[in-house]
Each structure stands twice: as structure tokens, then as C-alpha cells.
Amino acid sequence: MMFVRLFITHWLVALVALVALLAFAEWLAPRFYRSHLEQMMTLMGSQSLELRSDLERGLRSTLTTAWLASLPLAGLLAGLMAWLASRRISQSVRQLAQGSRAIALGQYQNRLKVQGDDELASLAQDFNRMTEALEKVEQHRTELLSSVAHELRTPLSALQGYSEALADGVLPPEQAAAHIEREVRAMGRLIDDLALVSRIEAQAVELHPQVVAVEAAFQEALERYATAFEACGVALKLNPLPSSVALWADPLRLQQVLSNLLSNALRYTPAGGEVVLSASLQSHHVRICVCDTGVGIPLEHQPRIFERFYRADPARSRHTGGSGVGLTIAKGLVEAMGGQMGFESEVGKGSCFWFTLPRA
């Protein structure tokens, strides 16, 4: 059917072109010949009248014969062009159909062959980019389900163990209840973190930006974590701040970012080390840094450090190593508030996580 439609279309185009050519020739050629025949008439006398009419009839007959003879050639060329075009389009359509069926079956690794440099090739490239994006989404979904199952398995196993110990009388009710409550709170925090990560990725985080004094935000974070740092034997220091520095940010989300960075620094800094909180002014932003003297991040882990559920040290347990979404949440919140986040790290010397937020 495609070949028939293309053939008719090409044939009509060729026919219109031939008709236009014939009409133009019928209009131009006689006038051209008449101008020359006028000169011949002056030389040939009375015989030129008959010669003129014969030449005009011969000219018109020649044009008509040439036009009729060109019709089969035009039809042949139209058929050839229609066959080539339909073959090219049909191949592309079949490839797209096969690729679509593969995607419907969940086979996202298939790619279309890109041929040429026309619109069909561009369509194949766009289809391949879409397939690649779908493959990444499917991979992230699989990893997320696996990670969530892994994270929930630990507290569920602990809850089962404590409940069995309580039923067998191995643990007193008060002690078992305390352990169970701790695991339930841990599961609640994990679920809250997962919900926040989902909102961040969907760009649906609710923000209430306002003017926030950096010094007041730092003091609040220090008061919140002073006891935890002291218990671990890690010094928490604050570098002198520029005078009257203010941010345009959501104060609750800012504290959440600082909490994630400080808890992460405390987790990877051994006793006797220190964590330094500082801020510096830029042209339109304020750069905030949380630097520690901890173990540092190996170079091979650094490209994935902001991925959800990724731990540079997989040997750490969930209680000592966190859920693996703290840095993901911190980076997403900073970007939602109009800033950027990054880090520098060296093994054995520590890490420095920084982020920027707009100045008020």
C-alpha cells in the first residue's frame, strides 16, 4: 500500500511537471521561431508563408511527440523513486515496530541501526536515546527495590529476634520493648528518607524560603550535635564567619542539610579527629563547608558518592553506616533551594563537603 501511494504521488508530480513543461514550451517555442521566421520571410519572399506554417506545425508535432514519449520514462522514474522511498521508509518503520515491541517486553538493551543523515536517521537516534533513558530508569528501579529490601531486612530480622526472645523469656519485657522501639524508629526514619528522596526526584519538595542568618543556623546545628561529637571524642569547631552573612533558604531544609553532613562527618571521623564548619562569601552565593579529618573517600567511590543507598564502605552496618540516602537528600535539597553541592576528599586525610546557597 505504501508503494502504491508513493507511486501515485510521484507519478502525479512527474505528470504535472511534464504538463507545465509542455505548456511553457508551447508558449515560448513558437514565439522564438516566429522571430527568426520574420527574418527569413524578408529573404525568401512569398514562399516563406507556406514554410512558416509548416515549421510551426512541425514544431508543435515534435513537442507533442516528445512529451508523449517522455510519459513512460516519467512513469518508470516515478516507480523507481517510489520503490526506493517505500523500501527505506518500510525498513525504518519495521525497525521502530520491533524496537517498540522489545520495549513492551522490557528489553531495553536493544538499539536501532542508524543509517543516513535524514529525518528517519534522526528519529532512530531519538528512539535510541529514549530506550537508553528507559533502561537507566529500569536499572534504578531494580536497584531501589533491592536496596529497600536489603535495608528493611535488617530491622525486620532484629524485630523477629527480639519478639522470639521475648516469647521465650530470654529477654525481660522492658529490655525487649526498648530494642523493638529502636528498630521501629529506625524503620520509620528509613521510610521518611525514602519518601523525601522520591519528592526530591519528582521536584515536589515543599520549600518556604526566607532570610536566614548563617551564624544563627550554625549555632543551632552546633547545639544539636555537640553532645554526640563529645561522646565520640571528635572536636566540632566553627571557623570565624564574615559579618552579617544571610542566606535566602528554607531554614528547616538548611538544618536538614547541615545535619546530614555533620552526622556523615562524625560517622567517618575517628576519635581524636575534628570537624570544622565554615562559610565564605561569593558574588551571589554563600559557600558553606563541612570538613573533617576522617578516613577519606577512595577515588573509585567518589563518582557514586551521591547515589542513593551507596556506601563507600559496604562493610558498615545500617546502624553505623547510615541508610545511604543522607547525601542524596542533602544534594537534592540544596539544588531545590537554588544551590550546588560538591566535595573534595583524600584517603587518610579527610573530606570536605561544600554547598552554595543564594545570598539574601
KACOR-V324350 format. One record per residue. N is the residue number from 1. OMEGA is omega in whole degrees, -180 to 180 (* if undefined). Layout:
<<N;OMEGA> <N;OMEGA>>
This chain:
<<1;179> <2;179> <3;-179> <4;-179> <5;179> <6;179> <7;179> <8;-180> <9;179> <10;180> <11;178> <12;178> <13;179> <14;-179> <15;178> <16;179> <17;179> <18;178> <19;178> <20;179> <21;179> <22;180> <23;179> <24;178> <25;178> <26;-179> <27;-173> <28;-173> <29;179> <30;180> <31;179> <32;-179> <33;-180> <34;-179> <35;177> <36;179> <37;177> <38;178> <39;-180> <40;-178> <41;180> <42;-179> <43;-173> <44;176> <45;-173> <46;-180> <47;-176> <48;-179> <49;179> <50;180> <51;-180> <52;-180> <53;178> <54;-179> <55;180> <56;177> <57;178> <58;179> <59;-180> <60;178> <61;179> <62;180> <63;-180> <64;179> <65;179> <66;-180> <67;179> <68;180> <69;-178> <70;-179> <71;178> <72;178> <73;178> <74;178> <75;178> <76;179> <77;178> <78;178> <79;179> <80;180> <81;178> <82;179> <83;179> <84;-179> <85;-180> <86;178> <87;180> <88;-179> <89;-179> <90;178> <91;180> <92;180> <93;178> <94;177> <95;179> <96;179> <97;179> <98;178> <99;178> <100;177> <101;178> <102;178> <103;179> <104;179> <105;179> <106;179> <107;-174> <108;-177> <109;-179> <110;178> <111;178> <112;176> <113;-179> <114;-180> <115;177> <116;-178> <117;-178> <118;-178> <119;179> <120;176> <121;177> <122;177> <123;178> <124;178> <125;178> <126;178> <127;179> <128;177> <129;177> <130;179> <131;178> <132;178> <133;178> <134;179> <135;178> <136;178> <137;179> <138;178> <139;178> <140;180> <141;179> <142;179> <143;180> <144;179> <145;179> <146;-179> <147;179> <148;178> <149;180> <150;-178> <151;-179> <152;-178> <153;-178> <154;179> <155;178> <156;177> <157;179> <158;178> <159;179> <160;179> <161;-180> <162;179> <163;177> <164;178> <165;178> <166;-180> <167;180> <168;-179> <169;179> <170;178> <171;173> <172;-177> <173;-177> <174;-179> <175;178> <176;179> <177;179> <178;179> <179;-180> <180;179> <181;179> <182;-180> <183;178> <184;178> <185;179> <186;177> <187;178> <188;178> <189;179> <190;179> <191;177> <192;179> <193;179> <194;179> <195;179> <196;177> <197;179> <198;179> <199;179> <200;-179> <201;177> <202;-178> <203;-179> <204;179> <205;179> <206;-178> <207;175> <208;-175> <209;177> <210;178> <211;-178> <212;176> <213;-177> <214;-178> <215;179> <216;179> <217;179> <218;-179> <219;178> <220;179> <221;179> <222;180> <223;-178> <224;-173> <225;-177> <226;-178> <227;-179> <228;179> <229;-180> <230;179> <231;-180> <232;-180> <233;179> <234;-179> <235;177> <236;-174> <237;179> <238;177> <239;177> <240;-177> <241;170> <242;-175> <243;173> <244;177> <245;-179> <246;180> <247;168> <248;-173> <249;173> <250;-175> <251;180> <252;179> <253;176> <254;177> <255;178> <256;178> <257;179> <258;180> <259;180> <260;-180> <261;180> <262;179> <263;177> <264;178> <265;179> <266;-177> <267;-175> <268;178> <269;-179> <270;178> <271;-177> <272;178> <273;-179> <274;175> <275;-175> <276;177> <277;-176> <278;178> <279;178> <280;-177> <281;170> <282;-174> <283;-178> <284;-177> <285;171> <286;-180> <287;-179> <288;-176> <289;172> <290;-176> <291;-180> <292;177> <293;-175> <294;-172> <295;-177> <296;-177> <297;177> <298;-174> <299;-177> <300;-180> <301;-172> <302;180> <303;-175> <304;-170> <305;-179> <306;177> <307;-179> <308;179> <309;180> <310;177> <311;177> <312;178> <313;-177> <314;-180> <315;-180> <316;178> <317;180> <318;-178> <319;-178> <320;-176> <321;180> <322;-178> <323;179> <324;179> <325;-177> <326;180> <327;176> <328;179> <329;-178> <330;-179> <331;179> <332;179> <333;179> <334;180> <335;177> <336;179> <337;175> <338;-179> <339;178> <340;180> <341;177> <342;-179> <343;168> <344;-177> <345;176> <346;-177> <347;179> <348;-179> <349;177> <350;-178> <351;177> <352;176> <353;-179> <354;172> <355;179> <356;174> <357;-177> <358;174> <359;179> <360;*>>
